[in-house]
Amino acid sequence: MEPPRVNPVGLLERTGDWTPSPRRFPLWLRVGAALLLVLFFAVTLLSGAASLGRYCLTTDGTDTRAIPAAAPAR
């Protein structure tokens, strides 16, 4: 039996009838990774929404009464 080798490009070359066993991660690890991913996306969306909401509540683009009148053109 010949062991597999890695070619210069970095790809695994399997020889003969050798096939590796599939990677199986425990259920707790897969659930933990999924929860971490969901938490990341939730925090990203909520912080973006909060930031946008804070910006929209503190700016007023329609009220121009506070802008002084333009100087007359010369």
C-alpha positions in Angstrom: 0.0 0.0 0.0 1.4 3.4 -1.0 0.6 6.3 1.2 -1.0 9.4 -0.4 1.3 12.3 -1.2 0.9 16.0 -1.6 1.9 17.4 -5.0 3.9 20.7 -5.4 0.6 22.6 -6.0 -0.7 21.4 -2.6 -3.3 18.9 -3.8 -3.6 15.5 -2.2 -2.9 12.7 -4.6 -4.5 9.4 -3.5 -2.9 6.2 -4.8 -4.4 2.8 -5.2 -7.5 2.0 -3.4 -6.8 4.1 -0.3 -9.7 6.4 0.7 -9.8 8.4 3.8 -12.6 8.2 6.2 -15.0 11.1 6.1 -14.7 13.8 8.7 -17.4 13.6 11.3 -17.7 16.3 13.9 -19.7 15.8 17.0 -23.2 17.2 17.2 -22.4 19.6 20.0 -19.6 21.1 17.9 -21.8 21.5 14.8 -24.6 23.1 16.9 -22.1 25.4 18.6 -20.7 26.5 15.3 -24.2 27.2 13.9 -25.1 29.1 17.1 -22.0 31.2 16.8 -22.7 32.0 13.1 -26.3 32.9 13.9 -25.1 35.1 16.8 -22.6 36.9 14.5 -25.2 37.7 11.9 -27.8 38.8 14.5 -25.3 41.2 16.1 -24.2 42.5 12.7 -27.8 43.2 11.7 -29.0 44.6 15.0 -26.0 46.9 15.4 -26.4 48.1 11.8 -30.1 48.8 12.4 -29.4 50.6 15.7 -26.7 52.7 14.1 -29.0 53.6 11.1 -31.9 54.3 13.4 -29.7 56.5 15.6 -28.5 58.4 12.6 -32.1 58.9 11.2 -33.4 60.1 14.6 -30.6 62.7 15.0 -30.6 64.2 11.5 -33.4 66.2 9.8 -32.9 66.7 6.1 -36.3 68.3 5.5 -36.3 71.2 8.0 -34.4 74.1 6.4 -35.5 76.8 8.7 -32.3 76.6 10.7 -30.2 77.4 7.6 -29.5 81.1 7.3 -30.7 82.9 4.2 -28.2 82.9 1.3 -26.3 86.1 0.7 -27.5 88.0 -2.3 -25.6 87.3 -5.5 -23.2 89.9 -6.7 
